[in-house]
Amino acid sequence: MKTRIIIFVEIALLILVVCISSLVFDFESLGNRLLATMFNRPLCKDCNVVLVSLDTLSANRLPCYGGSHNTAPNLCKFAGENILFSNMYANSWYTLPSHVSIFTGLLSSSHGVSSSSSTLNKSIPFLPTLLQNAGYKTYFYMENHPNLPTDKVYYRGINKVNFIVRINEWETGIEQLLSDKTKKSFFFFHIWDLSFPYAKSSSIKRAMSENDKEMFEPGFGFVPNYEFTKDFYLYVTKSIQSDVAYGYFDKEIQTNPQLVNIFTSSSYESLKDKYYQEEEIHNMISSYWYKYYFKIYEEKYASNSANNKLLASKYDEKIFELDQERALLDLIKVVKGKKDTILIITSDHGEEFMEHGALTHASLYDQNTKIPLIMYIPGIEKQNIKQIAQSIDIAPTILDLVGIPFESKMFQGESLMSYILGKSKFSKKYIFTEKRGDGLPLTIRDLNYKLFLIRPPNLKYVPYELYNTSTDPGEKRNIIYSEPDVVSLLEKQVKKMYQ
Ligand SMILES: [Zn+2]
């Protein structure tokens, strides 16, 4: 009888301890939030920050952003349990300038990195450097690629860059995060799994491997094999010189003049022999299949809407595959198990399938510019924030959340903390998305309207399309002639920004 009483008391004590610990945690979170709200204290002082870029993820294809297919059950479950910014936009149209905007809080016309030949000026604030100066250790997990150049952009503020080719290589960073008992670590995880041709592997070379042949079967409309045809020969020899000048695709090609010479001076027959016999040449040429197939697709098949639908479904399938990736699920699980770590998931741009006459990511329509922004902040309840947000808001938000002071004029973006705390619901804000570093063409948007402008050489900006994106999210009805007041108001903001 006595033993039973002791067991009963022990169980009761255990339950009490569990209850008290959960109460302590709740108080802790409540305390953080209260202090942040009342005294502008950071929400997660000195916390670890994990920033994830799922490259080429169009928000419109995700069910939690209104997409019609269940492409990302895990990601959207995570978003539903945490913070989702439902109106998030990229400030640029492709990987390089867009990521630089994330890390500098500046538009590409201000940070100046618009092609792989540009260098990020040392005087420009750079998130990893700012974190490092505040005592953070910074770790990057990304592919070694001209669009993420370690020599021209990511050359400072980073303790270690880990080059990866597969998402499962994130696991090393996740283990590090899990075992790291000290706070103040910043991790950037990037993956390219979603880019064209939506094949099973992420890098361009692997995308051209034997495993991915199904993408190019005749039924799909692509060229059926990798034979060295005359047409491909003409394509490679014509495009290689401009690519070398542009610094694109293959660093080995750029640094090996002899190789460039072989490509540009060999006849079709001799290059064909080399393609089949010499591994080095074969590998070099392989990296051009991507562009070649894309060109063929664009020229011959892109006008066929059935083909584009099939291509879009391949993309959706890739999102679904990425959503199931063990490394992504592990990362979410590990972060949620820690009370001192913030997780931010976003992208650099979306993807389009001829909705507005362009493929992959080329235009400034929302298929390409609307991206996800999902955050986990310890102790902050789930919410869907409607205020418009943008890539250049990410850097100031991170600094604000972990309590690193900064001058707001350093960034063109703003910290999103007051929206997260519910202190502001909506504030007047204009989002610019630029096509090139010099700022032309561009779009400006507020919560309801989006204006497209172009600046012909030596002329001022000329508006040419206006959409009410809240009633016409597909940007199908150009209302530029029926809303002159809106056009004039947005034009004024453009002048203010660029003159
Ligand atoms: Zn990208």
Residues whose N, C-alpha, C, O or C-beta is under 5 A from the ligand:
A	BS01	ZN	D55 T56 Y94 T95 D348
